[in-house]
């Protein structure tokens, strides 16, 4: 972390409280996505549900089946670890990134503000992301992240 090339980040995530009158089953606070980093370490508060993961999403999507979401029970005593896209690329896709989302609370859920702490572990900017079998072209971690961020702002063709 003392390197000038360090780019891992720690974020406090805050979702606003939900008035009971605003509950809409089937909506989410953060849509389905994977993280760009190597690993995400996530601390959630007990009782503040919402995080869901979709193990094996690549196979499910390829088969045309509907995605199967699994809720992650939050606990003050646990840290959830998600594999990110950078590690997936670095492993030549052997370690798939974790598709996940955060749902809106439902009836009987905690409607207060939801807080979590996420540490996004990323390779230093000057690290070369190159898998053992060469499935993907080598790229610096800085260029990889810039490429991923820029893709969010490219209009659909």
C-alpha positions as a Markdown table, in Angstrom:
| # | Residue | x | y | z |
|---|---|---|---|---|
| 1 | Unk | 0.0 | 0.0 | 0.0 |
| 2 | Unk | 3.0 | 2.3 | 0.2 |
| 3 | Unk | 3.6 | 2.0 | -3.6 |
| 4 | Unk | 2.6 | 5.1 | -5.7 |
| 5 | Unk | 1.0 | 2.5 | -8.0 |
| 6 | Unk | -1.4 | 1.2 | -5.3 |
| 7 | Unk | -5.1 | 1.3 | -6.3 |
| 8 | Unk | -7.1 | -0.8 | -3.9 |
| 9 | Unk | -10.0 | 1.1 | -2.4 |
| 10 | Unk | -12.1 | 1.0 | 0.8 |
| 11 | Unk | -15.7 | 2.2 | 0.5 |
| 12 | Unk | -18.5 | 2.7 | 2.9 |
| 13 | Unk | -21.7 | 1.9 | 1.1 |
| 14 | Unk | -24.9 | 3.6 | 2.3 |
| 15 | Unk | -28.4 | 2.8 | 1.0 |
| 16 | Unk | -31.1 | 5.2 | 2.2 |
| 17 | Unk | -33.9 | 4.0 | 4.5 |
| 18 | Unk | -37.1 | 2.7 | 2.8 |
| 19 | Unk | -40.4 | 4.0 | 4.0 |
| 20 | Unk | -42.9 | 1.0 | 4.2 |
| 21 | Unk | -45.2 | 2.8 | 1.7 |
| 22 | Unk | -42.4 | 2.7 | -0.9 |
| 23 | Unk | -41.8 | -1.1 | -0.8 |
| 24 | Unk | -41.9 | -2.5 | -4.3 |
| 25 | Unk | -41.1 | -6.3 | -4.3 |
| 26 | Unk | -38.8 | -7.3 | -7.1 |
| 27 | Unk | -36.8 | -4.0 | -7.2 |
| 28 | Unk | -33.2 | -3.7 | -6.2 |
| 29 | Unk | -30.9 | -1.1 | -4.6 |
| 30 | Unk | -28.0 | -2.2 | -6.8 |
| 31 | Unk | -28.6 | -4.1 | -10.0 |
| 32 | Unk | -26.8 | -7.3 | -11.0 |
| 33 | Unk | -23.1 | -6.7 | -11.7 |
| 34 | Unk | -19.6 | -8.1 | -11.2 |
| 35 | Unk | -16.8 | -6.1 | -9.6 |
| 36 | Unk | -13.8 | -5.0 | -11.7 |
| 37 | Unk | -11.2 | -5.8 | -9.0 |
| 38 | Unk | -9.4 | -9.0 | -8.0 |
| 39 | Unk | -11.3 | -9.6 | -4.7 |
| 40 | Unk | -14.0 | -7.7 | -2.9 |
| 41 | Unk | -14.1 | -8.2 | 0.9 |
| 42 | Unk | -17.5 | -7.1 | 2.2 |
| 43 | Unk | -18.6 | -6.6 | 5.8 |
| 44 | Unk | -22.4 | -6.3 | 6.3 |
| 45 | Unk | -24.3 | -5.6 | 9.5 |
| 46 | Unk | -26.4 | -8.4 | 11.0 |
| 47 | Unk | -30.1 | -8.0 | 10.0 |
| 48 | Unk | -29.5 | -5.8 | 7.0 |
| 49 | Unk | -30.4 | -8.2 | 4.2 |
| 50 | Unk | -30.3 | -7.6 | 0.5 |
| 51 | Unk | -27.1 | -9.0 | -0.9 |
| 52 | Unk | -27.7 | -11.9 | -3.3 |
| 53 | Unk | -25.2 | -13.8 | -5.4 |
| 54 | Unk | -25.8 | -15.9 | -8.5 |
| 55 | Unk | -23.3 | -18.8 | -8.6 |
| 56 | Unk | -22.7 | -20.3 | -12.0 |
| 57 | Unk | -24.3 | -17.4 | -13.8 |
| 58 | Unk | -22.2 | -18.0 | -17.0 |
| 59 | Unk | -23.6 | -21.5 | -17.4 |
| 60 | Unk | -27.1 | -20.4 | -16.5 |
| 61 | Unk | -27.1 | -17.7 | -19.1 |
| 62 | Unk | -25.6 | -19.9 | -21.8 |
| 63 | Unk | -28.3 | -22.5 | -21.2 |
| 64 | Unk | -31.0 | -19.9 | -21.5 |
| 65 | Unk | -32.3 | -20.7 | -18.0 |
| 66 | Unk | -33.5 | -18.1 | -15.5 |
| 67 | Unk | -30.9 | -16.9 | -13.1 |
| 68 | Unk | -31.0 | -18.4 | -9.6 |
| 69 | Unk | -30.2 | -15.9 | -6.9 |
| 70 | Unk | -29.0 | -16.9 | -3.4 |
| 71 | Unk | -29.4 | -14.6 | -0.5 |
| 72 | Unk | -26.2 | -13.9 | 1.6 |
| 73 | Unk | -27.2 | -13.7 | 5.3 |
| 74 | Unk | -25.4 | -10.7 | 6.8 |
| 75 | Unk | -23.5 | -11.1 | 10.0 |
| 76 | Unk | -21.3 | -8.8 | 12.0 |
| 77 | Unk | -18.9 | -11.8 | 12.5 |
| 78 | Unk | -18.4 | -12.6 | 8.8 |
| 79 | Unk | -16.7 | -11.1 | 5.7 |
| 80 | Unk | -18.1 | -12.1 | 2.3 |
| 81 | Unk | -15.4 | -12.5 | -0.4 |
| 82 | Unk | -16.3 | -12.0 | -4.1 |
| 83 | Unk | -14.0 | -12.8 | -7.0 |
| 84 | Unk | -13.8 | -9.9 | -9.4 |
| 85 | Unk | -13.2 | -9.6 | -13.1 |
| 86 | Unk | -9.5 | -8.7 | -12.8 |
| 87 | Unk | -8.8 | -12.0 | -11.0 |
| 88 | Unk | -11.0 | -13.9 | -13.5 |
| 89 | Unk | -8.9 | -12.5 | -16.4 |
| 90 | Unk | -5.7 | -13.2 | -14.5 |
| 91 | Unk | -6.7 | -16.8 | -14.0 |
| 92 | Unk | -7.7 | -17.3 | -17.7 |
| 93 | Unk | -11.3 | -17.4 | -16.6 |
| 94 | Unk | -10.8 | -20.4 | -14.3 |
| 95 | Unk | -12.0 | -18.3 | -11.3 |
| 96 | Unk | -15.3 | -16.8 | -12.4 |
| 97 | Unk | -16.3 | -13.4 | -11.0 |
| 98 | Unk | -19.3 | -13.3 | -8.7 |
| 99 | Unk | -22.5 | -11.9 | -10.2 |
| 100 | Unk | -24.3 | -10.1 | -7.4 |
| 101 | Unk | -27.0 | -7.5 | -6.6 |
| 102 | Unk | -28.6 | -5.8 | -3.6 |
| 103 | Unk | -32.4 | -6.2 | -3.4 |
| 104 | Unk | -34.8 | -3.7 | -1.9 |
| 105 | Unk | -36.2 | -4.8 | 1.5 |
| 106 | Unk | -39.4 | -6.7 | 1.5 |
| 107 | Unk | -42.2 | -7.0 | 4.0 |
| 108 | Unk | -40.8 | -7.8 | 7.5 |
| 109 | Unk | -37.2 | -6.7 | 6.5 |
| 110 | Unk | -35.2 | -4.0 | 8.2 |
| 111 | Unk | -36.2 | -0.7 | 6.5 |
| 112 | Unk | -33.6 | 1.4 | 8.1 |
| 113 | Unk | -30.5 | 2.7 | 6.2 |
| 114 | Unk | -28.3 | -0.1 | 5.0 |
| 115 | Unk | -24.6 | 0.2 | 5.5 |
| 116 | Unk | -21.8 | -2.1 | 4.4 |
| 117 | Unk | -18.0 | -1.7 | 4.1 |
| 118 | Unk | -16.3 | -3.0 | 0.9 |
| 119 | Unk | -12.6 | -3.4 | 0.3 |
| 120 | Unk | -11.8 | -3.7 | -3.4 |
| 121 | Unk | -8.4 | -5.4 | -3.6 |
| 122 | Unk | -6.8 | -4.5 | -7.0 |
| 123 | Unk | -3.4 | -5.1 | -8.5 |
| 124 | Unk | -1.1 | -2.2 | -8.5 |
| 125 | Unk | -1.4 | 0.1 | -11.5 |
| 126 | Unk | 1.9 | -1.2 | -13.0 |
| 127 | Unk | 1.1 | -4.9 | -12.6 |
| 128 | Unk | 0.6 | -6.9 | -15.8 |
| 129 | Unk | -2.5 | -8.9 | -15.8 |
| 130 | Unk | -1.5 | -12.0 | -17.8 |
| 131 | Unk | -3.0 | -15.5 | -17.2 |
| 132 | Unk | -0.9 | -18.7 | -17.2 |
| 133 | Unk | -2.3 | -19.9 | -20.6 |
| 134 | Unk | -2.5 | -16.6 | -22.4 |
| 135 | Unk | -6.2 | -16.7 | -23.0 |
| 136 | Unk | -6.3 | -12.9 | -22.8 |
| 137 | Unk | -3.8 | -10.4 | -24.1 |
| 138 | Unk | -1.5 | -9.0 | -21.3 |
| 139 | Unk | -2.6 | -5.6 | -20.0 |
| 140 | Unk | -1.5 | -3.4 | -17.1 |
| 141 | Unk | -3.9 | -3.2 | -14.2 |
| 142 | Unk | -4.3 | 0.6 | -14.8 |
| 143 | Unk | -5.2 | 0.1 | -18.4 |
| 144 | Unk | -7.6 | -2.8 | -17.6 |
| 145 | Unk | -9.5 | -0.7 | -15.0 |
| 146 | Unk | -9.6 | 2.3 | -17.3 |
| 147 | Unk | -11.0 | 0.1 | -20.1 |
| 148 | Unk | -13.7 | -1.3 | -17.8 |
| 149 | Unk | -14.7 | 2.2 | -16.5 |
| 150 | Unk | -14.7 | 3.7 | -20.0 |
| 151 | Unk | -17.0 | 0.9 | -21.2 |
| 152 | Unk | -19.7 | 2.3 | -18.9 |
| 153 | Unk | -19.9 | 5.5 | -20.9 |
| 154 | Unk | -20.0 | 4.1 | -24.4 |
| 155 | Unk | -23.4 | 4.5 | -25.9 |
| 156 | Unk | -25.1 | 1.3 | -27.2 |
| 157 | Unk | -24.7 | 0.8 | -30.9 |
